[in-house]
Amino acid sequence: MGTTVAPEKVLKELSALWVAHGKEGAAAGAAGVLRACSMTLVVLAETGDDLAALGETIAALMPEHPARALMIYLRGAGPRSLAERVTQQCWKPFGKGPQICCEQVEITASDAALADLPLVLLPLVVPDLPVIVWCRSARLLRMPEFRQISTMATKVVMDSAGLAGLAAVMGWMADATREGLMIADLSWTRLTRWREMLSHVFENRDYLAKLSGISEVRVEFAGELGVAAWLMGAWVANALADAGVKAALRVEKQDGAALRMELSGPEVRVAMERQGDRLVIAVNRLSNCTNLPQPSDYLLMREELGIVRRDAVFEKSLVSAARLAYSTDK
Amino acid sequence: MLDSMANENPFQDALRFDRQVPECAIVIFGANGDLTKRKLMPALYRLAYDRRLSTGLSVVGSSRTPLSDDQFREKMLEAVKEFSEDTDFDESVWKTFAQGLFYVAGDIGDAGLYRRIAEKLGTIEGERHTGGNVLFYLSTQPRQYAPIANGLGAAGLGKGNGWRRLVVEKPFGHDLSSARELSNQLHQVFSEADVYRIDHYLGKETVQNILAFRFGNGIFEPLWNRRYVNHVQITGAESIGVEDRADYYEQAGALADMIQNHLLQVMATIAMEPSASFQATSVRDERSKLLRSIRPMTPDEVRQNAVPGQYGPASIGGEDVKGYRQEKGVKPDSQTDTYAAVAFFVDNWRWAGVPFYVRTGKRLPKRVTEIAIQFNSAPLHLFNQDGAWNTANLLIVRIQPEEGISLKFLSKRPGTGMTLRPVSMDFNYGSSFGERSPSAYETLLLDAIIGDATLYTRQDMVEASWSVVEPIQNTWRETRFDFPNYAAGTWGPAAADEMLARRGHEWRKP
């Protein structure tokens, strides 16, 4: 491993791997190696991250979202150095049939070398396909180099859960969105199934007719779910406002349930709460229980990689949540 | 703003949410039968597990067997546990789902049954907010379709506060006139728009993907015509025999059981013109138009272009397999076709002269359903091609068991010489998208609840299919065949190979 990375050399190594796989395949009687690729996925992670688990997540995502994965490991302070390693993942969907492979390039970078990264990554992205940047490093998000990397991204995925300074984080995301960056926050992704179930309730004409009576929306959260709670509250409040309904919104930190939401009015009460791997939704006296696995990185990224366009509902909710959380903070 | 609130759900998010399903009650006639246990209830449970059903969704099972609601729930629980494939059983999900299961016993000829169902639906509508929407699912013998529809109509159940839809399973008649008669009887209570004729082949992901493949990509459609396509082969092969369906099969045969409905629908999907939109009416109009363009055959043409078969005994892998005539419930001199191969021709500008070879059979070497589109060879052979590799490009759409698409083409073998070899570019649905594909019944049940009839068969399509199949049936009925004419475990009678050989073609062996 050297202290610099030459993109041309990486591309040659990738080609050499394809040839080697092709020869192995031919020896085994297969008719060559085939590649599926739908995007370039740039993953930015600290070397202290659980890299084994991250590797498994990437491997699990590849069959659904075949990609050239550029794994950037940030090793913090130290002399200016970049190092790379090229690997591939293959699987055989047709038993002994041709393989479909995903390319993976791992680059380790010290903080001092971060400024070199954009020009290393640029030639490595697959032409004509989207570039998704998944930033797992809270530290990097605040560094100027991140903005440079994100300029090549079609979409940037981050996770606000656990980031300090709830209002500031949402303000930062809202500003980045306003500046034109297509941003996705896994705190929002975690809410999809909740939002979908709530929406489902109001597909019912009886309940829809009672929507105007909703006077209060309460979201309770614990732990790191502050951003999620504000986003949920802002989304519900916006939707109600779009329908001409004014309801008071309360977002409160609690010790109990991780996330709980309730919409209430004289004629309808909808309460949603996670119970283990299930989501329990109660609508007046009826209750319903559905499967809701804990949202792993794999499940969240699977959803985000499937959306490569602006999410107007998220962006509107984000701007509202940032404003509401800021005013509450004050 | 307040006006729109009453009509539109403000929480919709089309980018991220699956299609939203309206509230409704489903009434299943034949609720104690195999289809309900093996397919319908596991599909409904899976939809509940995946959060796809509305909170108050209710199911009213009905059959002659006296059962309480709880006994019905217990039976359905067993069915879900036994027949749910790749779905974890979750006690809590089942518990809330089962609260919506009810049962009404009775004979379909008894007017009292329909009154009791009406009462039950009234109670459910009040308690579970189903909005008066009801889907009637006839999971019964086809001869009971008309009496049930009449019973529903007489009890006033054909209309109500919400929508009313009727789902029927094939066969839709046993010939053209009986298909028309059945429709006339159903139409006395339900309009054609509310009759959903289920063809589970159309619910399969790959069949739907044919539309995406053809009309979502710009590169294939220009090749999709008589100038570039040499011929098309559609195969629906089963490795099993008639099992316990001899009663039905003796009446139907392979041609009516598979080709008249499933395989002609698949052919229509492959060959139809692009529809103006993806609305149900537009897509079905095009399918229907294609079916009406298939040339009906004269008796002479039937003898040239259609081959029946019946399997005889064989030893497969050391196991003795009975011939069809030795199966329980089959007449020893049966003339029923367990195999049928037909060369259809489509009389339109796109397909004139291109044979569509359609075959189906029992006790063939493997269970496979696929469509193979063979393109014309390159006009000039520039290369010193090995005869074995001198093959045309093939596009194969596999419907089962492994759903996927393959494209076969020739490529230069690396080296100094100019040797070509075929390579296959494969797209496997399961491994390419990893995600579990919904079962055909999950897709079709959701579509019926939502009111999307795209994947359902319309009466004019049924009649068009019978119009091309009936002349073959009639000619075969008048002929005494020397059955059995193929051994179990083989790819069918020699006459089917000869039918293709006359045009210089050959059946693929999938």
Interface residues (C-beta under 8 A of the other chain):
Chain A: A31 G32 L34 A36 A60 P63 E64 P66 W91 P93 F94 G97 P98 I100 T192 R193 R195 E196 M197 L198 S199 H200 V201 F202 E203 N204 R205 D206 Y207 L208 A209 L211 S212 V236 A239 L240 D242 A243 G244 V245 Q275 R278 L279 I281 V283 L286 S287 N288 C289 T290 N291 L292 E303 I307 R309 D311 A312 V313
Chain B: M1 L2 S4 M5 A6 N7 E8 N9 P10 F11 Q12 D13 L15 R16 F17 D18 Q20 V21 P22 E23 A48 Y49 D50 R51 S54 T55 G56 D88 D90 S92 V93 K95 T96 R128 H129 G131 E402 G404 S411 R421 P422 V423 S424 M425 D426 N428 G430 S431 S432 F433 G434 E435
